[in-house]
Amino acid sequence: MDDDDDDPGTYVTSLSFSSTEGGHSILAIGKNNGQITLWSLFDEGARFESQQPDAVACLAFKPVPTRRASERFGIMVLTEELLVGDDHGTVYYYATEWLNNFQVDLHGWNGSMSLLAKISIHTQQICGLFWSPDGEYFASGANDNLCCLFEVKEILAPRETSETRGARGRKSTEPSSTSPGEQNRVLNIDEGRLKQKWAHSAAIKAIAFCPWQRGLIATGGGSNDRAIHFYHTFSGACLATIDVQAQVTSLIWSTSRREIAATFGYAQPDHP
């Protein structure tokens, strides 16, 4: 681990585990100094470290693995994809090719952590990042009072706005890719690739995709919003709003019943 672990001003801001189906048990750790560390429960220590330009606010691994071309072997492999949100409102999209310990010993290669896209739409700290159960969509909530919905195939579609990054396996002041070989193409994503955008009256931390009704998403606003909103992801229409008279801090759909659970924070904007 890094020497910054001994700094009393450095602390963990977010955690996320990789998909169950992938079987690698990768834990992503984000810190307020911008450091991201990836390590598996099957390893003795950290395997990848990436230094972001700003403090890490949120992390979210995709709930299912994705088949992509290997960074080294030229074949299709399963990768784990990770979203990283920072204090300035930027979201980074990484793909991680993770070899098991036998493969690492056999090939003398740890795998790769590659930056695929940089999403610059929000203007303030990212408060929440959430995936749909099938991994085809993800949503971001931020302190700019916006919830943004993205479709993965649209985000990762090549465009002329791509830039080339050559960071490989080293720390830098820019988000780094630790994969060897040829340079990555990092896609710069702007508002033109948004699927939907929903304005609230406060920051959005609580977001949840419905597991039994495709196209249904719930969001919860802060202490100036104090409501749970239900949206149709395909049309963007607001289907219902429940005034809960308090800050909504998290939302969880039941997987077996047509129910949603919510937790609440402060009821008034001028809380201590």
PABAZA-494272 format. One record per residue (C-alpha): residue number from 1; residue in three letters; x, y, z. Coordinates in steps of 0.001 Angstrom, whole numbers, always signed. Example, Ala and Ser with C-alpha at 12.3 -4.5 7.8 and 13.67 -1.06 7.14 Angstrom:
BEGIN
<pt seq="1" type="ALA" u="+12300" v="-4500" w="+7800"/>
<pt seq="2" type="SER" u="+13670" v="-1060" w="+7140"/>
end
This chain:
BEGIN
<pt seq="1" type="MET" u="+0" v="+0" w="+0"/>
<pt seq="2" type="ASP" u="+995" v="+3646" w="-307"/>
<pt seq="3" type="ASP" u="+2844" v="+5762" w="+2216"/>
<pt seq="4" type="ASP" u="-235" v="+8004" w="+2290"/>
<pt seq="5" type="ASP" u="-1904" v="+5309" w="+4410"/>
<pt seq="6" type="ASP" u="+73" v="+6709" w="+7346"/>
<pt seq="7" type="ASP" u="-1257" v="+10226" w="+6725"/>
<pt seq="8" type="PRO" u="-4027" v="+10969" w="+9274"/>
<pt seq="9" type="GLY" u="-5645" v="+13245" w="+6688"/>
<pt seq="10" type="THR" u="-6108" v="+10385" w="+4214"/>
<pt seq="11" type="TYR" u="-9228" v="+8265" w="+4528"/>
<pt seq="12" type="VAL" u="-11415" v="+5861" w="+2564"/>
<pt seq="13" type="THR" u="-14361" v="+7501" w="+794"/>
<pt seq="14" type="SER" u="-15892" v="+4595" w="-1141"/>
<pt seq="15" type="LEU" u="-15776" v="+809" w="-1555"/>
<pt seq="16" type="SER" u="-17130" v="-1535" w="-4218"/>
<pt seq="17" type="PHE" u="-16880" v="-5275" w="-4943"/>
<pt seq="18" type="SER" u="-16703" v="-6732" w="-8447"/>
<pt seq="19" type="SER" u="-19454" v="-8951" w="-9857"/>
<pt seq="20" type="THR" u="-20315" v="-12262" w="-8212"/>
<pt seq="21" type="GLU" u="-20422" v="-13946" w="-11628"/>
<pt seq="22" type="GLY" u="-16840" v="-12879" w="-12402"/>
<pt seq="23" type="GLY" u="-15573" v="-14840" w="-9398"/>
<pt seq="24" type="HIS" u="-12515" v="-12662" w="-8672"/>
<pt seq="25" type="SER" u="-13763" v="-10930" w="-5489"/>
<pt seq="26" type="ILE" u="-12029" v="-7662" w="-6412"/>
<pt seq="27" type="LEU" u="-12392" v="-4865" w="-3884"/>
<pt seq="28" type="ALA" u="-12008" v="-1297" w="-5156"/>
<pt seq="29" type="ILE" u="-10992" v="+1249" w="-2523"/>
<pt seq="30" type="GLY" u="-11260" v="+4974" w="-3186"/>
<pt seq="31" type="LYS" u="-9664" v="+7661" w="-1013"/>
<pt seq="32" type="ASN" u="-9892" v="+11397" w="-509"/>
<pt seq="33" type="ASN" u="-6367" v="+11835" w="-1911"/>
<pt seq="34" type="GLY" u="-7534" v="+10536" w="-5302"/>
<pt seq="35" type="GLN" u="-6022" v="+7071" w="-4987"/>
<pt seq="36" type="ILE" u="-7853" v="+3962" w="-6195"/>
<pt seq="37" type="THR" u="-6569" v="+563" w="-5089"/>
<pt seq="38" type="LEU" u="-7739" v="-2788" w="-6468"/>
<pt seq="39" type="TRP" u="-7032" v="-6042" w="-4703"/>
<pt seq="40" type="SER" u="-8614" v="-9462" w="-4570"/>
<pt seq="41" type="LEU" u="-9446" v="-11488" w="-1492"/>
<pt seq="42" type="PHE" u="-7351" v="-14221" w="-3137"/>
<pt seq="43" type="ASP" u="-4239" v="-11991" w="-3210"/>
<pt seq="44" type="GLU" u="-1901" v="-11020" w="-398"/>
<pt seq="45" type="GLY" u="-1682" v="-7393" w="-1445"/>
<pt seq="46" type="ALA" u="-2932" v="-4750" w="-3845"/>
<pt seq="47" type="ARG" u="-2592" v="-5486" w="-7562"/>
<pt seq="48" type="PHE" u="-3414" v="-2124" w="-9179"/>
<pt seq="49" type="GLU" u="-3242" v="+1486" w="-8065"/>
<pt seq="50" type="SER" u="-4488" v="+4472" w="-10031"/>
<pt seq="51" type="GLN" u="-4105" v="+8111" w="-9066"/>
<pt seq="52" type="GLN" u="-7057" v="+10341" w="-9923"/>
<pt seq="53" type="PRO" u="-6617" v="+14126" w="-10246"/>
<pt seq="54" type="ASP" u="-9292" v="+14780" w="-7592"/>
<pt seq="55" type="ALA" u="-10686" v="+13128" w="-4471"/>
<pt seq="56" type="VAL" u="-12659" v="+9942" w="-5123"/>
<pt seq="57" type="ALA" u="-16286" v="+10347" w="-4091"/>
<pt seq="58" type="CYS" u="-17971" v="+7185" w="-5429"/>
<pt seq="59" type="LEU" u="-17094" v="+3769" w="-6839"/>
<pt seq="60" type="ALA" u="-19383" v="+1249" w="-8525"/>
<pt seq="61" type="PHE" u="-18427" v="-2049" w="-10158"/>
<pt seq="62" type="LYS" u="-20707" v="-3306" w="-12924"/>
<pt seq="63" type="PRO" u="-22903" v="-6129" w="-11536"/>
<pt seq="64" type="VAL" u="-22045" v="-8466" w="-14435"/>
<pt seq="65" type="PRO" u="-18720" v="-9112" w="-16218"/>
<pt seq="66" type="THR" u="-18223" v="-7906" w="-19799"/>
<pt seq="67" type="ARG" u="-16560" v="-9739" w="-22670"/>
<pt seq="68" type="ARG" u="-13794" v="-7633" w="-24255"/>
<pt seq="69" type="ALA" u="-10634" v="-8209" w="-26250"/>
<pt seq="70" type="SER" u="-7635" v="-8951" w="-24038"/>
<pt seq="71" type="GLU" u="-5044" v="-6186" w="-23721"/>
<pt seq="72" type="ARG" u="-2319" v="-8766" w="-24271"/>
<pt seq="73" type="PHE" u="-3498" v="-12075" w="-25737"/>
<pt seq="74" type="GLY" u="-5726" v="-11001" w="-28622"/>
<pt seq="75" type="ILE" u="-8654" v="-13151" w="-27493"/>
<pt seq="76" type="MET" u="-11996" v="-12326" w="-25896"/>
<pt seq="77" type="VAL" u="-11920" v="-12389" w="-22094"/>
<pt seq="78" type="LEU" u="-14254" v="-11430" w="-19271"/>
<pt seq="79" type="THR" u="-13497" v="-8042" w="-17710"/>
<pt seq="80" type="GLU" u="-14832" v="-6203" w="-14672"/>
<pt seq="81" type="GLU" u="-15891" v="-2602" w="-15346"/>
<pt seq="82" type="LEU" u="-15646" v="+134" w="-12735"/>
<pt seq="83" type="LEU" u="-17142" v="+3622" w="-12473"/>
<pt seq="84" type="VAL" u="-15265" v="+6268" w="-10485"/>
<pt seq="85" type="GLY" u="-16841" v="+9597" w="-9516"/>
<pt seq="86" type="ASP" u="-14814" v="+12482" w="-8106"/>
<pt seq="87" type="ASP" u="-15322" v="+15687" w="-6147"/>
<pt seq="88" type="HIS" u="-15354" v="+17861" w="-9275"/>
<pt seq="89" type="GLY" u="-18187" v="+15982" w="-10974"/>
<pt seq="90" type="THR" u="-16206" v="+13831" w="-13399"/>
<pt seq="91" type="VAL" u="-16997" v="+10133" w="-13907"/>
<pt seq="92" type="TYR" u="-14287" v="+7751" w="-15168"/>
<pt seq="93" type="TYR" u="-15075" v="+4416" w="-16800"/>
<pt seq="94" type="TYR" u="-12445" v="+1663" w="-16334"/>
<pt seq="95" type="ALA" u="-12203" v="-1912" w="-17623"/>
<pt seq="96" type="THR" u="-10186" v="-4379" w="-15581"/>
<pt seq="97" type="GLU" u="-8716" v="-7583" w="-17005"/>
<pt seq="98" type="TRP" u="-8005" v="-9713" w="-13943"/>
<pt seq="99" type="LEU" u="-5985" v="-12934" w="-14126"/>
<pt seq="100" type="ASN" u="-6118" v="-15548" w="-11391"/>
<pt seq="101" type="ASN" u="-2917" v="-16393" w="-9519"/>
<pt seq="102" type="PHE" u="-2159" v="-19423" w="-11695"/>
<pt seq="103" type="GLN" u="-2456" v="-17311" w="-14861"/>
<pt seq="104" type="VAL" u="-277" v="-14569" w="-13348"/>
<pt seq="105" type="ASP" u="+2475" v="-17106" w="-12616"/>
<pt seq="106" type="LEU" u="+2114" v="-18704" w="-16041"/>
<pt seq="107" type="HIS" u="+2242" v="-15499" w="-18101"/>
<pt seq="108" type="GLY" u="+4189" v="-13206" w="-15781"/>
<pt seq="109" type="TRP" u="+1481" v="-10548" w="-16196"/>
<pt seq="110" type="ASN" u="-986" v="-9172" w="-13655"/>
<pt seq="111" type="GLY" u="-3630" v="-8059" w="-16144"/>
<pt seq="112" type="SER" u="-4721" v="-4520" w="-16891"/>
<pt seq="113" type="MET" u="-6732" v="-1584" w="-15599"/>
<pt seq="114" type="SER" u="-7643" v="+527" w="-18622"/>
<pt seq="115" type="LEU" u="-9393" v="+3878" w="-18717"/>
<pt seq="116" type="LEU" u="-12058" v="+3726" w="-21437"/>
<pt seq="117" type="ALA" u="-13993" v="+6972" w="-20995"/>
<pt seq="118" type="LYS" u="-14066" v="+10272" w="-19135"/>
<pt seq="119" type="ILE" u="-17567" v="+11665" w="-18588"/>
<pt seq="120" type="SER" u="-17702" v="+15430" w="-17986"/>
<pt seq="121" type="ILE" u="-21329" v="+16416" w="-17514"/>
<pt seq="122" type="HIS" u="-21842" v="+17117" w="-13816"/>
<pt seq="123" type="THR" u="-20430" v="+20341" w="-12372"/>
<pt seq="124" type="GLN" u="-20209" v="+19341" w="-8702"/>
<pt seq="125" type="GLN" u="-19297" v="+16340" w="-6551"/>
<pt seq="126" type="ILE" u="-20649" v="+12946" w="-7610"/>
<pt seq="127" type="CYS" u="-22854" v="+11617" w="-4783"/>
<pt seq="128" type="GLY" u="-24001" v="+8312" w="-6250"/>
<pt seq="129" type="LEU" u="-23235" v="+5856" w="-9061"/>
<pt seq="130" type="PHE" u="-25556" v="+2930" w="-9745"/>
<pt seq="131" type="TRP" u="-25884" v="+215" w="-12410"/>
<pt seq="132" type="SER" u="-28965" v="-1439" w="-13830"/>
<pt seq="133" type="PRO" u="-29110" v="-5174" w="-12965"/>
<pt seq="134" type="ASP" u="-28234" v="-6183" w="-16541"/>
<pt seq="135" type="GLY" u="-25302" v="-3737" w="-16716"/>
<pt seq="136" type="GLU" u="-26661" v="-2025" w="-19827"/>
<pt seq="137" type="TYR" u="-27309" v="+1313" w="-18098"/>
<pt seq="138" type="PHE" u="-25873" v="+3332" w="-15241"/>
<pt seq="139" type="ALA" u="-26963" v="+6495" w="-13473"/>
<pt seq="140" type="SER" u="-25075" v="+9242" w="-11675"/>
<pt seq="141" type="GLY" u="-26303" v="+11682" w="-9050"/>
<pt seq="142" type="ALA" u="-24443" v="+14803" w="-7978"/>
<pt seq="143" type="ASN" u="-24450" v="+17955" w="-5880"/>
<pt seq="144" type="ASP" u="-25519" v="+19930" w="-8960"/>
<pt seq="145" type="ASN" u="-29023" v="+18484" w="-8379"/>
<pt seq="146" type="LEU" u="-28937" v="+16369" w="-11533"/>
<pt seq="147" type="CYS" u="-29437" v="+12656" w="-12071"/>
<pt seq="148" type="CYS" u="-28010" v="+11506" w="-15411"/>
<pt seq="149" type="LEU" u="-28771" v="+8221" w="-17152"/>
<pt seq="150" type="PHE" u="-26302" v="+6615" w="-19586"/>
<pt seq="151" type="GLU" u="-26505" v="+3655" w="-21925"/>
<pt seq="152" type="VAL" u="-23200" v="+1758" w="-22006"/>
<pt seq="153" type="LYS" u="-23219" v="+941" w="-25727"/>
<pt seq="154" type="GLU" u="-23717" v="+4627" w="-26521"/>
<pt seq="155" type="ILE" u="-21021" v="+5783" w="-24086"/>
<pt seq="156" type="LEU" u="-18379" v="+3433" w="-25460"/>
<pt seq="157" type="ALA" u="-19207" v="+3939" w="-29134"/>
<pt seq="158" type="PRO" u="-16075" v="+5440" w="-30802"/>
<pt seq="159" type="ARG" u="-16341" v="+9093" w="-31763"/>
<pt seq="160" type="GLU" u="-14007" v="+11639" w="-33292"/>
<pt seq="161" type="THR" u="-13709" v="+13336" w="-29888"/>
<pt seq="162" type="SER" u="-11443" v="+10551" w="-28625"/>
<pt seq="163" type="GLU" u="-8061" v="+11414" w="-27249"/>
<pt seq="164" type="THR" u="-5056" v="+9161" w="-26882"/>
<pt seq="165" type="ARG" u="-3543" v="+8424" w="-23527"/>
<pt seq="166" type="GLY" u="-250" v="+6641" w="-23036"/>
<pt seq="167" type="ALA" u="-91" v="+6207" w="-19268"/>
<pt seq="168" type="ARG" u="+859" v="+2611" w="-18564"/>
<pt seq="169" type="GLY" u="+1447" v="+976" w="-15220"/>
<pt seq="170" type="ARG" u="+2665" v="+4085" w="-13426"/>
<pt seq="171" type="LYS" u="+1316" v="+6757" w="-11131"/>
<pt seq="172" type="SER" u="+617" v="+10221" w="-12487"/>
<pt seq="173" type="THR" u="-1509" v="+13271" w="-11807"/>
<pt seq="174" type="GLU" u="-3975" v="+12067" w="-14472"/>
<pt seq="175" type="PRO" u="-6187" v="+8972" w="-14241"/>
<pt seq="176" type="SER" u="-3833" v="+6241" w="-15348"/>
<pt seq="177" type="SER" u="-4200" v="+2970" w="-17212"/>
<pt seq="178" type="THR" u="-1965" v="+202" w="-15899"/>
<pt seq="179" type="SER" u="-2216" v="-1999" w="-18972"/>
<pt seq="180" type="PRO" u="+827" v="-2711" w="-21149"/>
<pt seq="181" type="GLY" u="+1009" v="-2662" w="-24932"/>
<pt seq="182" type="GLU" u="-510" v="-146" w="-27273"/>
<pt seq="183" type="GLN" u="-2005" v="+3157" w="-26253"/>
<pt seq="184" type="ASN" u="-5625" v="+3331" w="-25149"/>
<pt seq="185" type="ARG" u="-8272" v="+5448" w="-26756"/>
<pt seq="186" type="VAL" u="-9983" v="+7419" w="-23982"/>
<pt seq="187" type="LEU" u="-13402" v="+8689" w="-24989"/>
<pt seq="188" type="ASN" u="-14371" v="+12180" w="-23814"/>
<pt seq="189" type="ILE" u="-18102" v="+12070" w="-23094"/>
<pt seq="190" type="ASP" u="-20230" v="+15208" w="-23049"/>
<pt seq="191" type="GLU" u="-23939" v="+15893" w="-22698"/>
<pt seq="192" type="GLY" u="-24620" v="+14794" w="-26259"/>
<pt seq="193" type="ARG" u="-24407" v="+11137" w="-25201"/>
<pt seq="194" type="LEU" u="-26859" v="+11391" w="-22313"/>
<pt seq="195" type="LYS" u="-29811" v="+9026" w="-22364"/>
<pt seq="196" type="GLN" u="-31826" v="+11084" w="-19858"/>
<pt seq="197" type="LYS" u="-31285" v="+13941" w="-17407"/>
<pt seq="198" type="TRP" u="-33569" v="+14673" w="-14452"/>
<pt seq="199" type="ALA" u="-33350" v="+17862" w="-12384"/>
<pt seq="200" type="HIS" u="-34116" v="+17758" w="-8678"/>
<pt seq="201" type="SER" u="-34287" v="+20413" w="-5954"/>
<pt seq="202" type="ALA" u="-31263" v="+19052" w="-4084"/>
<pt seq="203" type="ALA" u="-28323" v="+16694" w="-4476"/>
<pt seq="204" type="ILE" u="-29077" v="+13081" w="-5495"/>
<pt seq="205" type="LYS" u="-27380" v="+10342" w="-3515"/>
<pt seq="206" type="ALA" u="-30053" v="+7631" w="-3628"/>
<pt seq="207" type="ILE" u="-30670" v="+5897" w="-6976"/>
<pt seq="208" type="ALA" u="-32053" v="+2413" w="-7629"/>
<pt seq="209" type="PHE" u="-32958" v="+511" w="-10806"/>
<pt seq="210" type="CYS" u="-35987" v="-1735" w="-10428"/>
<pt seq="211" type="PRO" u="-34941" v="-5423" w="-10678"/>
<pt seq="212" type="TRP" u="-38346" v="-6724" w="-11807"/>
<pt seq="213" type="GLN" u="-39563" v="-3930" w="-14113"/>
<pt seq="214" type="ARG" u="-37221" v="-2969" w="-16929"/>
<pt seq="215" type="GLY" u="-37188" v="+765" w="-17570"/>
<pt seq="216" type="LEU" u="-38125" v="+1837" w="-14029"/>
<pt seq="217" type="ILE" u="-35713" v="+3833" w="-11863"/>
<pt seq="218" type="ALA" u="-36185" v="+5541" w="-8489"/>
<pt seq="219" type="THR" u="-34239" v="+8548" w="-7212"/>
<pt seq="220" type="GLY" u="-34155" v="+10309" w="-3868"/>
<pt seq="221" type="GLY" u="-33349" v="+13983" w="-3343"/>
<pt seq="222" type="GLY" u="-31627" v="+15804" w="-490"/>
<pt seq="223" type="SER" u="-33088" v="+18027" w="+2208"/>
<pt seq="224" type="ASN" u="-34332" v="+20670" w="-253"/>
<pt seq="225" type="ASP" u="-36078" v="+18004" w="-2344"/>
<pt seq="226" type="ARG" u="-37362" v="+15535" w="+248"/>
<pt seq="227" type="ALA" u="-39033" v="+13208" w="-2221"/>
<pt seq="228" type="ILE" u="-38718" v="+9856" w="-3983"/>
<pt seq="229" type="HIS" u="-39175" v="+10138" w="-7742"/>
<pt seq="230" type="PHE" u="-39999" v="+7321" w="-10164"/>
<pt seq="231" type="TYR" u="-38950" v="+7692" w="-13817"/>
<pt seq="232" type="HIS" u="-39339" v="+5779" w="-17062"/>
<pt seq="233" type="THR" u="-35806" v="+5348" w="-18390"/>
<pt seq="234" type="PHE" u="-36796" v="+5007" w="-22054"/>
<pt seq="235" type="SER" u="-39031" v="+8079" w="-22331"/>
<pt seq="236" type="GLY" u="-37694" v="+10092" w="-19379"/>
<pt seq="237" type="ALA" u="-41218" v="+10647" w="-18036"/>
<pt seq="238" type="CYS" u="-41769" v="+11094" w="-14311"/>
<pt seq="239" type="LEU" u="-44256" v="+8387" w="-13327"/>
<pt seq="240" type="ALA" u="-44799" v="+9325" w="-9672"/>
<pt seq="241" type="THR" u="-43381" v="+11361" w="-6797"/>
<pt seq="242" type="ILE" u="-43704" v="+10599" w="-3090"/>
<pt seq="243" type="ASP" u="-43160" v="+13486" w="-658"/>
<pt seq="244" type="VAL" u="-41313" v="+11949" w="+2284"/>
<pt seq="245" type="GLN" u="-40550" v="+15180" w="+4185"/>
<pt seq="246" type="ALA" u="-36898" v="+14253" w="+4678"/>
<pt seq="247" type="GLN" u="-33583" v="+13838" w="+2907"/>
<pt seq="248" type="VAL" u="-33470" v="+10475" w="+1078"/>
<pt seq="249" type="THR" u="-30128" v="+8746" w="+1719"/>
<pt seq="250" type="SER" u="-30639" v="+5331" w="+89"/>
<pt seq="251" type="LEU" u="-33151" v="+3277" w="-1893"/>
<pt seq="252" type="ILE" u="-33368" v="-510" w="-2267"/>
<pt seq="253" type="TRP" u="-35934" v="-2392" w="-4330"/>
<pt seq="254" type="SER" u="-37274" v="-5726" w="-3135"/>
<pt seq="255" type="THR" u="-36375" v="-8541" w="-5531"/>
<pt seq="256" type="SER" u="-39472" v="-10601" w="-4657"/>
<pt seq="257" type="ARG" u="-42206" v="-8018" w="-3999"/>
<pt seq="258" type="ARG" u="-43356" v="-4786" w="-5612"/>
<pt seq="259" type="GLU" u="-41845" v="-2746" w="-2806"/>
<pt seq="260" type="ILE" u="-39038" v="-273" w="-2257"/>
<pt seq="261" type="ALA" u="-37262" v="+556" w="+1009"/>
<pt seq="262" type="ALA" u="-35801" v="+3968" w="+1789"/>
<pt seq="263" type="THR" u="-33614" v="+5464" w="+4484"/>
<pt seq="264" type="PHE" u="-33805" v="+9094" w="+5509"/>
<pt seq="265" type="GLY" u="-31593" v="+11824" w="+6856"/>
<pt seq="266" type="TYR" u="-32335" v="+15379" w="+7917"/>
<pt seq="267" type="ALA" u="-35826" v="+16775" w="+7444"/>
<pt seq="268" type="GLN" u="-34778" v="+20419" w="+7116"/>
<pt seq="269" type="PRO" u="-32180" v="+22061" w="+4831"/>
<pt seq="270" type="ASP" u="-30723" v="+24069" w="+7741"/>
<pt seq="271" type="HIS" u="-29658" v="+20987" w="+9708"/>
<pt seq="272" type="PRO" u="-26549" v="+21266" w="+11962"/>
end
